């Protein structure tokens, strides 16, 4: 539909608006208009039947239809409006309907004007009609809600505050808290998270002064601050929310969101809440807390939580899935198998296919680690559900490749159906990752070249191609690809980090390396791996104390073996040999075959 049509007014003469003969489609549109004006007012009219219609009725038995409240001129205007729409002139029809709505102040006419605009794909006109509705009916919560929804759909954060303020004022006191709690989800569709926060923060701070709304207001403010990257302020909001209501789980879930972003102080907030709250919601919070601990490889903390959960919530399937995942991370394969099989037994009637598929994939991985290829394939055969099939086939291909059947594995991945570009991209990435994992870097690079030709604007694919080029020993090609990516996508922080780290690791052009990594830090300030790169370039520049400070902070956020390798080397160089050994041992516990860590230990001739 031509959006410019919405700017064309309809001529007010009947000849210009009714030039075409009335087709069946037009009759239907006129019927829709009449339904607004006439049928609603004649609900008492009796249905005709042949027998009764033949009998004359006295004046006392006749019923007069209820007045629609519209004059003949307004009815005629609506009929013309519907004709204009039928003739392909939605702009003219919209203008006439909105004019009729303003004259009559009728809700259904404002709704019809908005409907016409949306059908013509003119969000601006729909917003115009909704605002006119609020002007005609300033105390209508429904009108304010529609303005708010349209402003959100149009990605207009500046237009949100006024309808939201009015909606909160018009909403009954008992219903305000659910509305405030829903705000972060409503605002999630806006692209500019900072502008979204600025639009509603004053309203939420006002609401936080009301005792019945304070907890919800602080929690929603914290969620919006977290979405905008203001993690310190989000933590303060979570603390305020928890102080206002010590039992509500909403501040605890906000704290978990902060913990997922590795915000200092969030862990203590979750633990304090769990220490004083029991019940089903507390169990759900504890499960999510445990999942995050496992994800962040905080094994001893995760084990403490799982000991509690397996003792008190043994009938919950999710507990055993997490238990098995932790044992697998710790390479305790027999215990992992036992927990995962118990999960499948408990989850038989409780869990969906996704959870069962995850457990069966893990059991396949365990069987492979134990050298039981047939068992590993058998676990894959048991997995049901179309959603899991891409992961299943990728896993099957890896097993075949490790059994020496690489050509068969690649053929399996190439043969996967691809009904859309997303599927096609997934196939290429799966094949490249397979080759990369097996150390076939040249072949993996060829697949990534194919992928970037098919998807030339995909920054992630370009980045992965550069990383594989480095693995293939093509450093010059890696550097060229990263510089091209930076030129094309100047906000892609990982490209700056990769290029800067590569220069620092090779001890080349350290000033430029630091500049590149600082640019990455500015774009992604809290990424521990980028902080690791910054610490490493400071080490190369001879700034040992600064390097240690940065690397220790990064290692506290993410106990990764590569960060352990770098922090340990800085400590070793400073003469802190025991501290270095402790860090390296931690890294080896995380991943005993990490290439960077093993290379570091070999170069320094150290056996921790």
Number of C-alpha atoms within 10 A of each C-alpha: 12 12 14 11 17 22 14 14 15 20 11 11 9 12 9 12 20 15 11 12 7 14 11 9 12 19 15 15 20 19 16 15 24 17 13 18 21 18 17 14 15 16 10 12 13 8 7 8 8 7 7 10 10 8 8 8 10 7 7 6 8 9 11 9 14 14 12 14 12 16 11 9 10 19 18 14 19 27 24 26 29 28 28 25 18 19 17 14 23 30 26 24 31 32 22 25 28 28 20 22 24 18 12 16 17 17 16 12 23 27 20 19 27 26 16 24 25 15 13 23 15 20 18 16 23 27 21 16 30 25 20 20 28 21 15 19 16 14 14 17 18 16 26 25 18 21 26 26 18 19 22 21 15 15 17 17 23 14 16 20 19 15 21 23 15 19 22 20 13 16 14 10 11 10 10 19 19 11 16 24 20 13 19 20 11 15 22 14 14 17 13 15 19 17 15 26 22 16 19 23 20 14 18 22 14 12 21 21 13 11 11 16 21 24 30 29 28 30 30 28 29 32 29 26 24 23 20 17 16 14 22 17 14 28 27 15 25 28 23 19 26 26 13 19 16 16 16 17 19 21 31 29 19 26 31 22 23 24 22 17 16 20 18 15 15 25 18 12 20 22 14 13 21 18 9 10 15 11 7 9 13 19 17 14 19 22 19 16 26 25 23 18 21 21 15 17 18 16 18 12 13 22 18 11 19 22 13 13 21 15 9 11 15 15 15 17 23 23 24 27 24 24 27 27 25 27 21 21 17 16 14 14 20 13 17 25 22 15 24 28 18 19 26 21 13 17 20 13 9 13 15 11 17 15 17 22 23 18 25 24 22 22 26 27 23 21 20 17 13 13 11 14 17 13 17 24 20 15 19 23 13 11 19 15 11 10 11 15 15 17 15 23 17 21 21 19 24 24 22 19 18 14 11 11 13 18 11 13 24 21 12 17 22 15 10 16 11 13 8 8 11 9 14 17 16 16 23 20 19 22 24 27 22 25 21 18 12 14 14 16 22 18 16 26 24 15 20 25 18 14 22 21 13 14 15 12 13 14 17 14 19 22 22 21 26 29 23 25 23 18 18 19 12 14 16 11 16 24 21 13 21 23 17 14 22 19 11 12 14 14 16 19 21 22 30 27 28 23 24 29 25 19 20 25 15 10 13 14 11 19 13 14 26 24 15 22 28 21 21 25 22 12 16 17 14 16 17 23 20 24 26 28 30 29 31 28 25 22 22 18 15 12 14 18 15 15 25 22 12 20 28 22 15 25 22 13 18 19 19 24 26 22 28 29 25 27 29 29 25 25 20 16 13 13 11 13 14 13 13 22 20 13 24 28 18 16 24 19 15 19 16 13 12 15 12 15 24 20 12 17 17 11 9 11 9 11 10 12
